């Protein structure tokens, strides 16, 4: 079997797939075979004709290789060096190029133009991305594969530019097994380290180029538009900023990113992320409930979703910068690390629950190629992603297996991989045996023995008490992204400090577009005004949900002597007095609770039977709404 690529009107015969795979898997590092393999694949770096359909394959013909956590990839100096140089090259491609970083990022949201010849549907609006949809997770899989495929071709081209001989052979071997890394924002980092890697927060980075050592702008820190288009970015300040921003100092044209504050927020929320992720792995066994905010829950135990957890990372990292808004988020390089993490969670979850997948669902909102009310299922095209040169599209069904795109994840690499070993890996990373770090969350007890003794003391028939806060609000209720902060105890008045408050339990965020019905901001130095951010009547009144686990903070309160145990007779009156919530836009503007459409927060208790072994999961049951805790309060139960 041979693989052909149509490039600039010329057909290049590439190595047979069987030969490529055998060389990729068997060629020793530094051997001439590795060198020749990359040289033979160099034609892949040329872009396809702008008139041809681009076939998305992922990294094809090089076997199935693991996508590594970014800090693990960084330990491989050669792959890390190629990654930075390849990404720099991709970001420097002309923005009119279909395979440029700019155009691939623009598929997700703005500039709302056709990509690869896939035109807008009548009456459709926005970008191609599917959010609040049963297609949310499957759609992003070929999207990431496209990015990885193009970036890998850049990496191979860079490797081939090193001087012939041992140096090129070294980089050739590194290029063969490279895959796009993910950023794990939930697992405890090394002691005294932030969950926010320095590799993405440093403005410059040292690299080894074919001509020697250099310091370059860090392509993981920001993307530089060349140029930024006022027409295509539309809203200021995004139409004026020539680089992507994280937690900008203001919305002025000369604003700078505040990555130190991004790290503080992520560290203070990390335990909440870990708790939410572990709960999704262990108590959500239905794909629709697990995957998307579009599924309105039937029971008190199914209010969270991976999409909702994903939203929180967007809001916190962006904090009114590019990552905060659906329209602009994909231009920030950290978007790709975040979404590879989301795909990793999706892939691991699929291996635990292989028999549940896409259900037919009416779409709650529209995209560039669909309108609200369309019914989508596993056979629906994931536009604009073509799976071959004939113009057919990937579907959720055809994209179901990550291996088909040439990648896997470390937890699935072992030849003797079993469900038990996968559960053990998840328990080690995210469960009660997960490591702890002193800066992961101030004031929260993460000591296993302490947590166990408190939980056992509150056990009922062998099951431990756990508590959750279920949250409901409107996706487009504030016409922009916003966050709901839950506190247990006193907290400060400054909304910009809520995400780093000692008594913060967690942050639930709603990831939305900029004001769809508003005019672009006229003054470059303005923060968004309330009239700009108010709800557009053109947007659907769509409720979305999420969950903030309360148990970890309650355990801490018991350890501090504020509670006797986790029995509901103790917890209920305590939370009535001490559980509080506030809402703010991503720029720190507080929104009065009575102005947040459909806001409702309800506390739920559950009985959780602990896993008997490290390679099993706990069993959740008996979810009970404790309505008295938040009833009759603004934004509380049924308010």
C-alpha positions, -999 to +999 in steps of 0.1 A: +000+000+000+014+034-009+005+069+003+002+097-023+001+135-016-010+160-042+012+191-036+013+221-059-001+200-087+026+173-085+021+138-070+049+127-047+052+090-040+060+087-003+073+056+014+050+027+017+030+029+049+043-004+060+079+007+055+074+040+072+059+023+103+086-003+105+113+023+103+096+046+128+093+018+152+126+000+147+152+025+136+177+032+164+182+068+174+210+083+153+209+057+126+211+066+089+176+052+085+161+079+106+179+105+085+166+091+052+131+087+065+128+124+073+145+134+040+120+112+021+091+129+039+102+164+032+077+169+004+050+168+030+061+202+042+049+219+010+014+231+013-013+217-010-027+238-038-051+264-026-076+250-051-074+214-037-092+199-007-069+193+022-072+158+036-068+156+073-050+125+084-031+135+115+005+124+115+001+096+091+025+067+083+047+069+114+029+046+137+008+054+168+029+077+191+019+091+225+010+127+230+030+137+261+023+162+289+042+194+281+066+191+310+074+155+300+080+165+264+103+193+276+126+167+292+134+154+256+156+183+246+157+174+209+119+171+205+113+202+226+137+222+204+121+210+172+086+218+187+095+254+194+112+259+160+084+242+141+057+262+159+077+294+153+078+285+116+041+277+114+032+310+131+053+329+106+035+315+076+016+342+055-018+347+070-034+342+036-020+306+035-048+280+042-024+260+064-010+290+083-014+292+121-037+322+115-061+305+092-062+272+112-069+292+144-095+312+126-116+280+119-127+280+155-142+316+156-133+348+139-129+359+112-160+339+103-149+331+067-149+299+047-119+275+051-110+248+026-139+258+004-166+249+030-191+277+027-215+291+052-250+276+055-280+300+048-288+318+080-258+305+098-234+327+119-202+325+139-173+301+134-172+264+127-167+252+162-195+233+179-201+242+215-232+233+237-235+204+212-233+166+212-205+172+185-183+193+209-157+166+216-157+148+183-154+181+163-123+191+181-106+158+174-099+163+136-094+200+144-064+191+167-053+165+141-051+192+114-030+214+137-008+185+147-004+174+110+007+208+098+029+215+128+046+181+124+054+189+087+071+221+100+091+201+125+102+176+098+114+205+076+133+220+105+150+187+113+161+184+076+178+218+078+204+208+104+238+199+090+240+165+074+254+138+096+250+129+132+232+162+142+206+158+115+202+121+123+196+130+160+168+155+151+154+131+125+149+105+151+133+130+174+109+142+147+096+107+140+078+102+173+069+138+181+032+145+188+014+176+200+017+178+239-011+184+263-012+206+295-025+188+326-041+216+346-056+192+371-028+169+384-007+181+413+026+195+399+060+189+415+065+204+449+065+242+451+058+244+413+028+261+397+003+241+376+009+268+350+041+258+332+069+283+329+074+271+293+042+289+283+046+320+305+082+331+296+082+357+267+114+344+252+131+310+249+165+296+240+167+272+211+193+255+189+188+264+153+206+249+123+229+280+124+235+279+162+221+289+196+195+317+196+170+334+219+136+338+201+102+351+211+085+321+228+059+308+204+040+292+233+037+326+251+018+345+224+009+346+187+019+378+169-005+388+142+012+400+110-008+421+107-038+422+129-069+429+108-094+454+122-121+441+098-115+404+107-111+408+145-140+433+145-142+441+183-116+463+200-092+457+217-088+425+197-089+444+165-060+465+178-038+441+197-010+427+176-003+398+200-025+375+220-030+384+257-036+365+289-051+385+319-043+418+302-035+448+324-064+466+307-082+468+274-059+496+262-039+491+231-006+490+251-019+464+276+004+435+286-002+400+298-001+392+335+010+355+334+019+356+371-017+363+380-029+336+356-007+311+375-020+323+409-056+318+398-050+283+383-031+272+415-060+284+437-085+265+415-065+234+408-079+212+435-114+220+423-104+211+388-090+178+401-121+170+420-144+178+391-123+157+367-122+127+390-159+129+395-164+129+357-143+099+353-159+079+381-196+089+382-205+098+346-210+068+324-232+083+297-215+101+268-241+129+264-240+137+301-202+135+303-194+155+272-215+186+268-234+214+285-261+208+259-275+179+279-299+192+305-295+170+335-323+146+346-308+139+380-289+159+407-258+138+399-254+148+363-251+186+362-214+187+353-197+180+320-162+180+304-173+210+284-182+229+315-149+221+331-132+232+299-150+265+301-134+273+334-098+270+320-107+293+291-121+320+314-093+319+340-064+318+315-079+345+294-093+368+321-106+391+294-078+382+270-081+361+239-087+327+257-118+342+274-139+344+243-150+317+219-144+341+189-107+346+197-094+318+219-078+296+192-052+323+184-036+319+218-010+290+216-022+277+250-055+268+234-039+238+216-023+225+248-056+229+267-077+212+240-052+184+237-058+178+274-096+178+267-090+152+240-069+132+263-097+131+289-122+122+262-099+094+250-093+079+284-130+082+293-138+063+260-116+035+270-134+032+304-169+034+289-166+021+253-202+013+247-217+048+249-213+076+223-232+102+203-269+103+205-290+122+181-296+157+194-312+190+183-287+217+182-292+245+207-272+271+187-257+276+153-223+275+137-209+286+103-225+256+087-255+248+108-284+266+125-302+261+158-327+233+155-307+211+132-306+175+144-270+161+144-259+125+151-228+104+147-230+106+109-232+144+107-202+160+089-177+177+112-172+207+089-148+219+076-126+189+081-122+167+050-111+131+055-098+126+019-091+146-013-126+138-027-142+163-004-159+140+021-159+150+058-149+134+090-179+125+112-182+117+149-184+080+139-153+080+118-134+101+143-143+079+173-109+062+175-079+084+183-055+059+170-068+065+135-051+099+136-018+084+146-017+092+183-025+079+218-018+089+254+008+077+279-018+059+301-028+037+270+006+030+257+014-003+276+010-034+255-007-050+284-031-021+289-062-031+308-092-013+323-079-020+357-045-004+350-062+026+334-083+031+365-053+028+386-035+055+366-065+079+369-067+072+407-030+080+411-033+112+392-066+126+403-081+104+430-075+103+468-040+089+462-030+118+440+001+138+452-002+171+469+017+204+466+020+232+490+009+259+465-019+240+448-046+256+469-041+276+501-058+264+532-070+231+518-061+199+535-048+173+510-034+149+536-048+115+528-050+102+563-068+133+576-093+132+547-099+095+552-105+098+590-129+126+586-148+109+558-150+075+576-163+092+607-192+105+585-198+072+567-233+058+563-235+020+558-199+020+545-205+049+521-189+083+526-207+116+523-198+139+494-213+173+486-217+192+454-231+226+443-251+223+411-252+256+391-276+267+363-275+299+343-279+311+307-251+306+283-256+339+266-273+356+295-247+383+299-236+384+263-200+375+270-181+350+291-185+352+329-177+333+360-196+322+391-174+321+423-183+299+453-169+307+487-171+289+520-166+316+547-158+353+544-143+367+512-131+401+499-151+427+480-127+431+451-140+409+422-105+408+407-093+390+438-121+364+441-103+338+420-073+338+445-093+341+477-084+317+505-120+306+510-128+301+473-142+266+468-142+268+430-149+288+398-177+278+374-173+297+341-195+302+311-175+304+278-193+326+253-187+349+224-184+387+224-216+406+221-232+391+190-258+419+187-236+448+196-215+472+175-178+471+177-163+492+205-155+526+192-128+537+218-096+516+218-089+522+255-123+512+268-132+482+289-165+466+278-194+487+289-226+472+303-246+483+273-222+465+250-222+434+272-259+432+277-278+404+262-287+403+225-323+393+217-309+374+187-292+348+210-310+318+223-322+316+259-301+285+265-295+271+300-262+255+308-251+237+340-220+228+359-209+215+393-185+227+420-175+199+445-176+210+481-163+180+500-126+189+499-132+223+514-156+208+540-129+183+550-106+213+555-132+230+577-135+199+598-097+198+602-098+234+613-125+227+639-153+247+622-173+215+616-177+184+637-181+159+608-196+157+573-230+145+584-258+165+568-271+176+602-237+194+606-231+204+570-265+218+561-267+246+588-230+253+583-235+259+546-266+280+551-244+304+570-212+301+551-218+292+515-217+324+493-215+331+456-208+360+433-208+366+395-184+387+374-174+392+338-139+380+328-127+415+332-136+417+369-169+436+365-193+424+392-228+415+380-256+418+406-270+383+413-305+394+404-293+404+369-279+369+360-307+352+340-318+318+354-291+317+380-298+288+404-274+271+429-285+240+447-264+219+471-266+181+467-253+153+489-243+119+477-233+086+493-200+073+478-188+038+483-150+039+483-131+017+458-119-015+474-086-014+454-064+010+436-075-003+402-112+003+408-134+034+410-158+045+438-195+040+434-218+070+436-255+069+446-284+084+466-280+120+453-302+142+474-309+179+469-305+198+502-327+227+490-329+244+524-293+255+521-298+280+493-336+284+491-350+319+492-315+334+485-309+354+453-295+329+429-303+300+452-325+270+446-355+278+424-350+315+430 
